[in-house]
Amino acid sequence: MSVSLNYADLTPGKATKVTVGDKDVCVVRVNEEVFAVADICSHSEASLSEGEVSGEKIECWLHGAEFDLRTGAALTPPATEALEVFEVKRDGDTVTISKSGR
């Protein structure tokens, strides 16, 4: 299962929520790279796509937990569990997000 987006529609430093299969995914363009992680904070049920992006990190708007967009790792409390990371492929102006299996 995958979803395709137009690269130009992804605003640098702003999160976008998409659905891949039955999962909500937070997609973020940082400079020329695109990252995709589970949209739900591993600490609470908050949507990360509503959070603040800073470099390759995203902060949950509810309690301030930060996550690494590249690896999904929880960087600051109160979150301690990593986020699921989704595979991102770019072919010209098309960005495809799919389950990575890791």
PLY file of the C-alpha trace (Angstrom):
ply
format ascii 1.0
element vertex 102
property float x
property float y
property float z
element edge 101
property int vertex1
property int vertex2
end_header
0.00 0.00 0.00
1.33 3.45 -0.92
0.30 7.02 -1.63
1.82 9.48 -4.10
2.19 13.22 -3.60
3.45 16.08 -5.72
6.84 17.24 -4.37
5.98 20.90 -5.05
2.90 20.60 -2.81
5.09 19.80 0.21
6.04 23.06 1.93
9.54 22.89 3.48
9.38 22.72 7.27
5.63 22.05 7.39
4.07 18.68 8.18
1.37 17.13 5.98
-0.92 14.27 7.02
-1.66 11.48 4.52
-3.10 7.98 4.84
-1.20 4.88 3.74
-3.49 1.87 3.95
-5.03 2.16 7.41
-2.22 4.32 8.88
-2.09 8.09 9.24
1.36 9.29 8.23
3.13 12.58 8.95
5.12 13.70 5.87
7.71 16.47 6.19
9.92 18.10 3.58
13.22 19.33 5.03
15.23 21.20 2.41
15.34 18.71 -0.51
14.59 15.57 1.56
11.19 14.13 2.46
10.55 12.09 5.62
7.51 10.07 6.68
6.71 8.80 10.18
3.58 7.62 11.98
1.32 10.62 12.59
0.29 9.63 16.13
2.65 10.51 19.00
3.89 7.36 20.78
3.18 9.05 24.15
-0.34 10.33 23.52
-2.98 10.19 20.82
-1.95 13.59 19.39
-1.45 14.15 15.67
2.19 14.99 14.94
1.27 16.68 11.67
-0.05 19.52 13.86
3.34 19.81 15.57
6.33 22.10 15.07
9.13 21.07 12.69
12.70 22.10 13.52
15.39 20.76 11.19
15.02 16.97 11.11
12.87 16.89 14.27
9.16 17.23 14.93
7.66 18.25 18.26
4.31 16.96 19.47
2.03 19.93 20.10
0.39 18.31 23.14
3.26 17.55 25.56
6.39 18.68 23.70
7.94 15.26 22.95
10.40 15.44 20.05
11.07 12.78 17.42
13.80 12.31 14.82
12.16 12.43 11.38
14.90 10.28 9.83
14.78 7.40 12.33
11.53 7.89 14.26
13.48 7.84 17.54
11.94 9.54 20.57
14.40 12.30 21.50
12.79 13.91 24.54
10.33 12.90 27.26
7.59 12.24 27.84
7.82 9.98 24.75
10.09 6.94 25.07
8.97 4.78 22.13
10.06 5.35 18.53
7.62 6.09 15.73
7.09 3.80 12.75
9.10 5.08 9.77
7.68 4.86 6.24
9.63 4.45 3.02
9.93 7.57 0.86
10.85 7.45 -2.82
11.12 10.46 -5.09
10.94 10.25 -8.86
11.09 13.76 -10.29
8.07 15.62 -8.91
6.38 12.48 -7.55
6.95 11.42 -3.94
5.69 7.95 -2.99
5.16 6.99 0.66
4.82 3.30 1.54
5.14 0.96 4.50
8.81 0.12 4.98
8.53 -3.06 6.99
11.08 -1.91 9.57
0 1
1 2
2 3
3 4
4 5
5 6
6 7
7 8
8 9
9 10
10 11
11 12
12 13
13 14
14 15
15 16
16 17
17 18
18 19
19 20
20 21
21 22
22 23
23 24
24 25
25 26
26 27
27 28
28 29
29 30
30 31
31 32
32 33
33 34
34 35
35 36
36 37
37 38
38 39
39 40
40 41
41 42
42 43
43 44
44 45
45 46
46 47
47 48
48 49
49 50
50 51
51 52
52 53
53 54
54 55
55 56
56 57
57 58
58 59
59 60
60 61
61 62
62 63
63 64
64 65
65 66
66 67
67 68
68 69
69 70
70 71
71 72
72 73
73 74
74 75
75 76
76 77
77 78
78 79
79 80
80 81
81 82
82 83
83 84
84 85
85 86
86 87
87 88
88 89
89 90
90 91
91 92
92 93
93 94
94 95
95 96
96 97
97 98
98 99
99 100
100 101
